[in-house]
Structure formats: C-alpha cells, structure tokens
C-alpha cells in the first residue's frame, strides 16, 4: 500500500475512513444491543447497579461510569456469540458482518492509523480500490438484508 502526503487529500481521506469506520461500529453495536443491551457495555469498572439500570433503561446518576466497547471488542463479541444465537434473522446479520471481519478489521486499522498517528493516508487509487471494492459493496448488502433495508434513503445519494 502506498501513502499520500497532500494535505487537502489527507483531510478527505481522514473523513471518509473515519465515517465508514464509525458507520460500521454503530451497525455492529446495534446488532449486539438488539440481542442484549449488555453486549455493548465494557465491564471493567461497571457495577451491578449501573448494569441493571442500563439493562432496564433507567436513569442512574452513576451511569457516566458506563463505557462502551471498542470496535474490535464489538467484532469479537459478535464472533463469540454467533454460535449461541438461535434467531435465524440475527444469525444472518452476524454472519454477514463476520464474513467481512477482515475488511472491517482493515478499515479499523486505517482509521486508527489516521486518527492516532496521522500518518497512514492511503493514496487515491488505494483508497478508491478499498472503498469501491470492499466497503461500498458491504454497505449495499447491509441495506439489502438487515433491519436497515427500508432506510436506504438516509444515505443513498440520488443524482
């Protein structure tokens, strides 16, 4: 992979990669949340009261302690629960995302590279190939198969 150091392009690259990564993070967390709201919670320092209130949708003054899992942890949780999901619809959603786990991992690495290091800006041809051949086809599949099939109007540009 080759990289680009033109500032205007870097800004565009940064925006597209971070937006796509955030989009998929929200999709994965939505799938996990629909299965069980606790699947999106980081358990390190969260007490039982906070978890109970989160699960029941109650306000809790300690709720600011709750932290949400990272993109990578969300993907790992999908993988770990895939075998125990009995609902066929949920299993298909999970399978679609996990079948593309390598692509999503690569997207996350690119995002982390530009977000944390500011050095991993793909050149135009590499970004175009990655987004056009891997990311956009997955977006289309998500909107065809998942709970979002009626929501294409929210993101699809009509010329």
N, C-alpha and C positions, 0 to 999 in steps of 0.2 A: 504494500500500500504506500502510495506517495502522498505527501502532505503539501499544503499551500500556506503561504505567509502573507497574502494580500489582505489588509485589514477589513475592507468592505466585504470581501468574500467570507472572511472568518466570522463576521457578525451574522451573515446569512446562514452559514453552516452551523454555527452555535445555536441559532434559533431553531432551525429545522430539526437538528438532532435532539435537542433538549425537549422540544414539543412532542416529537414522536415517542421519546422515552417516557415522558410523563403521561401521554395518552395510554400507552400500554400498561404502565404501572397502575393507572386508575382502573383500567379494564380488569386486570388480574385481581386487584383488591376488591372490585365489585363482585366478581365471581366468588371469591373467598367469603366476602361479607354475606352474600346471599345464602351460602352454605351454613355459616355460623359467624356472627359478628366478632367472636373472639379470635378467629383465624387471622385477623388483620392487626391484632394487638401484640406489641412487644412485651414479653412477660418479665423482663429483668427486675424492675423495681416497682411493679404494679401490684397493689394489694388486692385482697379479695373484695373489699368494698367497692373499689374503683371498677374492677372487672364486672361485678354484679350490676352496678349502675349502668355500665356500658351495655351489657347484655340486655338489660330491661329498658334501655333508652331513657333512663332517669338522669336528672341533673345531679351532679355531685361536686361540691367545692374542691375536691381533690382531683377532679378529672384532668386538670392540667398536667398531672404526673403521667398520664397515659401517653405512651409514644406508639407510633405506628411502625410496622415492619418496613424494611427496605425492599427495594425492587427485587434484589437477589433472594432475600428471605421469602418474599411472596411467591416467587417461582419455585423455590424449594418446597414450600408448603403445598403448592399445587401438586408437585410430584409425589410428595409423601401421602397425600390424602386420596390420590387418584384411585387407588385400589379399593378403598372403602366406600366410595360414593356409589350408591345404588340407583339414584335417579339418572335415567338414561340421558336426559337433556343436559344435566350438569356434567355428566361424564364426557359428552361430546364437546362441550365448551372447553373443558380441561384438556382433553386430547388435542384439540386444535391448537391451543396455546403451547402445550408441551411438545407437540410435533415441530414447533418452531422455536423451541427453547434456545438452540444455538444462535439463531438470528437475533432473538431478544437479548441474549447474553452479549452478543457483539454490539448491539445497539447501546446497551447499558455501559459497556466498556468505552465506546466512543463518547458517550455522554459524560462519563466520569473523566475521561481524558481532557475534554474541552472545559468542563466545569471546574475540576480540581487542579488541573495542571495548566490549562490554557495553551496546550501545545499540539494537540492531536487533531488538527483540522484536515479532513480529507480533501484532496483536490477535487475539482468539479467532476471530472469523469468518474472517479471512485465513488463519490457521494451519489451521483446520478445513478450509477450501476447498483449500489447498495439499496438506495431508497426505491428505485424503479423496479428492481427485480426481486427484492426481498420484503421490504416494508409495506409498500402500497398494495401488493397482492394479498398480504396478510390482513391489512385493514379492510379490503373488499370482502374477504372471506368472513371476517368478524361480523360485518354488517349484513351479510347474507344469511349466516347461520345462527347467530346468537340472539340474545334478548334485544339487540340493537337493530334488528332488521328494519323496523319501521322508522328508524331515526337517521337514515342516510341524509336526509335533507339538512341535518345540523352541520354537516361537514362537507358535503359534496358541492363543488363549485359548478354552477351552470353558466356556460358562456353565452 
